[in-house]
C-alpha cells in the first residue's frame, strides 16, 4: 500500500505547459472554434480537439468525460479508427486513471499499445507505455510500472528525432516509482534530471510536478528546509500553469510540514487554501480527508478542542461515504481520541484510541506484506541496472575476461544486496517494535492521568460531603433547637426575641458557609469575568488573613481565554498556592501570566522554603497528579526550580495559545 498520494496522471505527457487560468480558458475556446470550423482539414480539427479535451481533464473534470466520448463518436464516423482516434481515446484513459478507475484505464491503454505496435506508431507506443506505467504505479505494481517506464524511455532514446519533451515524463515517472519504493536518493536523482529539462522547456506545469515530488522526498528524508523550498516553488508554478489539483495538494503537503514543525498558524493557513473551493476546485475524498485530518491535529495541538472537533467530524463524514479510505485515517482516529479525552468523555476517547491501535496494527501487517514485495522489486531493479551495465561493457570492450570478472562482481554485489536487505528488514522490524513500545507507554501515561483525575474527583466529593455534614449539621441542629423554643408556650417573650436574633445570626453563618462551598466548586467570578478577575478574588481572600501577601500580574494577555483553559489554569494556581501556604512558610507570592508568539506562560514565585523536587514528584498524594493532568490537558510543559536549603521556589507552566475572540 502506498504511503504517499500519487500525483496520478499529472506526470503524463503534456502538450506544452498549461497556461494561467485566464489564458488557458482563452486557448480552450480557440481550440473549440478550430474544431467547429468545417472548412479546415480533419487532421487539424481533431488535433485541436484532442488538446482541448486533454486540458479539460485537469480544469473541468466533470465535463471532460462527456466531451471526450462525444468527440470519439464523431471521429469514428468522420475519420474512422485512425491514429488521431486512438490519441483522443488515450485522453479517456487518462481521465479514468486520474479519477482512480484503474481497471477501465488499463483496458484502454492496453488496446492503444497493441494497435500502436501493429500500425508502427512509435510515438503513440512510447506514450502508451508511459501511461501503462502510471496505471500500474497507481495500483502499487511497482515492478510492472518500472518495466513500462523503462520501455517508454528506451523507445524515445532510440528515436533520432526525439526531443526532450518526448521522454522527460518517463524520467519523472521512474523517479516517482523509486520514491514509492523509498529509494529516495535514486528518486531525487531522477526528479532533478526531469526538473532541469522542464526548466529548459519553460514548462511551469512540469516544474510544479517535479518540485512537488522533490518536496515529498526531502520531507521523508528529514531535510525540511529543502522540502519547504520545493513545495513553495511547486505552488508558484502550479498557479501559473492553472493546475488546480497540484496547487491544492501541495498546500496540504506544506501545511502538514509546518504542523510537524509546530508552526501551527502557518500550517493552518496552508490548509485553509487547500480546502478553499472558490477557484472551482473540489478535492477528491482522499485529499479532503488528508486536509481535514491535518487541520484537526493542528487545532488540538493548539488546545482548540471544539475547532478540532469540527474538522474531525468532517473527516468521519468522508470515511462514512468512502469506507475504502479507512487505512488513511490513522491521524484522524488518533486526534479524535485526544479530543474526547480533553473534553472529559473518556468512553469515546478510549473507543477512538482502540480503533487507532487496531488500525495501526492492520496497517503495520499490510506494510510488512508489501515490504516483501517491494524488496523483490528493488532487487529486480538493481538486477536490471546490472544487466544494462553488462550490455554496455560487452559493446564497449567485447572482452570475455572482463565479462567473467563482471559476473564475479555482480555475484558479490548480489550477496551484499541480500545482506543489506536482511539488515533493512531487521532494522524496520526493530523500529516498529520500538514505536509500539512508545505507543504502549503513551497509553499507560494517559491511563494514569485518567486515574488521577478520577481519584481527585472522588476525593473532592468526600471533602464536600464532610464539609456539608460538619458545617451545616451543627447549624441545622441549632436552628431546630431555637425554633422549638420559640414555638414553646413556656418560653418567655423577652427570651423569644433573643432567640430570633440568634436564629438570624445562624442563618448569616450558613449563608457564608454556602458561599465558601460554592466558591470551592466553581468561583462565580471565573465564569462571569474570567481568569484574571478570579485570581484577584482568590488573592483578596488570602490577603485578608494578613499572613501571606499575593500579587497578581498579567502581560499581553487577552481579557478572556477559552473556558476550559481558564478553569484548568485557575485550578492549577489554586492547587499550587495551597501547597505553598501549607508547606513553604512563605510571606510573599507573585503570580504572573503572559503570552508571546503563540506561547502562554504561567509563573508562580514564592519566598518560602525550598525542597527536593524528586520527593515531591514521587508523592502518592493527588495534588501533583491533579496539576500534571491539567497541564497535560493544556498540552503544556511543567517545570519546578527549587532545592533544599534555598529560599524561594519557581513554578512554571508554558503551553501553546492563540487568542480567538469569543
VENNORDA-V371979 format. One record per run of one state. SS is the DSSP state (hx for helix, st for strand, lp for the rest). FROM is the first residue (numbers start at 1). LEN is the number of residues. If there is no record, write none. Layout:
ss | from | len
SS | FROM | LEN
SS | FROM | LEN
//
This chain:
ss | from | len
lp | 1 | 7
hx | 8 | 4
lp | 12 | 9
hx | 21 | 16
lp | 37 | 5
hx | 42 | 18
lp | 60 | 1
hx | 61 | 18
lp | 79 | 4
hx | 83 | 16
lp | 99 | 3
hx | 102 | 18
lp | 120 | 2
hx | 122 | 17
lp | 139 | 3
hx | 142 | 17
lp | 159 | 5
hx | 164 | 17
lp | 181 | 3
hx | 184 | 17
lp | 201 | 3
hx | 204 | 17
lp | 221 | 3
hx | 224 | 18
lp | 242 | 2
hx | 244 | 17
lp | 261 | 3
hx | 264 | 12
lp | 276 | 9
hx | 285 | 17
lp | 302 | 3
hx | 305 | 17
lp | 322 | 1
hx | 323 | 6
lp | 329 | 1
hx | 330 | 13
lp | 343 | 3
hx | 346 | 51
lp | 397 | 3
hx | 400 | 88
lp | 488 | 5
hx | 493 | 29
lp | 522 | 2
hx | 524 | 6
lp | 530 | 1
hx | 531 | 13
lp | 544 | 5
st | 549 | 7
lp | 556 | 7
hx | 563 | 22
lp | 585 | 3
st | 588 | 9
lp | 597 | 2
st | 599 | 11
lp | 610 | 3
hx | 613 | 5
lp | 618 | 4
hx | 622 | 12
lp | 634 | 2
st | 636 | 6
lp | 642 | 5
st | 647 | 10
lp | 657 | 6
//
